[in-house]
Amino acid sequence: VAGIDSVQRLGRFVYQATTPDYFAVLGTRIVRGRPFTTWDREDSPPVVVVSESMGRALWPGKDPIGQCLQIGTEGAPCTTVVGIAEDAVQNSMTESERFMYYLSDEQPMLDPVKKRSMGLSLGNRLFLRMSGSNAQASVERVRLELQRVMPGTAYVTVSPLEDLVDVQRRSWQLGATMFVAFGVLALIVAAVGLYGVIGYNVAQRMHEIGVRIALGAQSRDVVKLVVGQGVSFAVAGVLLGFVIALLSGRWIQPLLFKQSATDPAIYAAVGVLLVFVALVASAVPAVRATRADPNAALRSD
């Protein structure tokens, strides 16, 4: 048996009143058990659906299905867990604690006074799933229909869910765009810088390379020499950058959304990309080095 009042130390628990179609309309998946049905009425045994995180927190190592949840006080009636929903957020996309429990709107478990004392929302929200992909085009039509069937309401506000989410997502999108822009700019600067260094080094070593060719070095040997130097610079820079990124990960993490600052797949992809850019930047100086004139090198000696 678990009581909401006695486990507040685990974090904040969010309550949501729902109808049987709530999970299908919002796209929240029931991972185990069942959602609410039309049989979950006021005269039937009280039931509850909990999120995956809440189920693990209240009953670690046990199956939450069939467990008893006391909502409000220790002496409250037992509400049986019949389903486990995937974790979802309600007020903020960055919520780390996703302890949510859902009650059927047909089973009024708490009176309004008790709801206020628990900090539960009393606002009414109606979610509609529209056919087609352009929900914005249906906003005014839906608002007029709801206003017609809700004459006591001064004004009905209808907003696409995407607009409500975009308010919180906009800052992350702007940050991601800026990160990508600066990253591409840094990559271009690094490629140009590496090309300049390798090109200058090849120009300084044209006499040496001509002697090597005169002594029997093949074009592939010259290319390997020049490109190898460029790749060695890139590998050294990548390793140094990885160390710096790992050390600064705890400061970078708050700027990321649902992405680890130490994700090995990202590190591997960035390393491969940088080495590839180094290969491309070294290719032109390497081709130029193969054109060194061995006769000119021998005459100068």
URDA-V33866 format. One record per backbone hydrogen bond with DSSP energy under -1.0 kcal/mol. NH is the residue of the N-H (numbers start at 0). CO is the residue of the C=O. Records with the same first field share a line. If there is no record, write none. Layout:
NH: CO + CO
This chain:
1: 67
3: 69
9: 6
10: 7
13: 98
15: 100
17: 102
21: 18
24: 20
25: 21
26: 22
27: 22
30: 83
31: 83
33: 81
39: 36
40: 38
43: 40
47: 79
48: 101
49: 82
50: 99
51: 84
54: 50
55: 51
56: 52
57: 53
58: 54
61: 58
65: 80
66: 63
68: 78
69: 1
75: 72
78: 68
79: 45
80: 66
81: 47
83: 31
84: 49
85: 28
94: 91
99: 97
100: 13
101: 48
102: 15
104: 17
106: 103
108: 106
114: 110
115: 111
116: 112
117: 113
118: 115
119: 114
137: 134
138: 135
141: 137
142: 138
143: 139
144: 140
145: 141
146: 142
147: 143
148: 144
149: 145
152: 149
163: 159
164: 160
165: 161
168: 164
169: 165
172: 168
173: 169
174: 170
175: 171
176: 172
177: 173
178: 174
179: 175
180: 176
181: 177
182: 178
183: 179
184: 180
185: 181
186: 182
187: 183
188: 184
189: 185
190: 186
191: 187
192: 188
193: 189
194: 190
195: 191
196: 192
197: 193
198: 194
199: 195
200: 196
201: 197
202: 198
203: 199
204: 200
208: 204
209: 205
210: 206
211: 207
212: 208
213: 209
214: 210
215: 212
216: 211
221: 217
222: 218
223: 219
224: 220
225: 221
226: 222
227: 223
228: 224
229: 225
230: 226
231: 227
232: 228
233: 229
234: 230
235: 231
236: 232
237: 233
238: 234
239: 235
240: 236
241: 237
242: 238
243: 239
244: 240
245: 241
246: 242
247: 243
251: 247
252: 248
254: 251
255: 252
262: 259
266: 262
267: 263
268: 264
269: 265
270: 266
271: 267
272: 268
273: 269
274: 270
275: 271
276: 272
277: 273
278: 274
279: 275
280: 276
281: 277
285: 281
286: 282
287: 283
288: 284
289: 285
290: 287
291: 288
296: 292
297: 293
298: 294
299: 295
300: 296
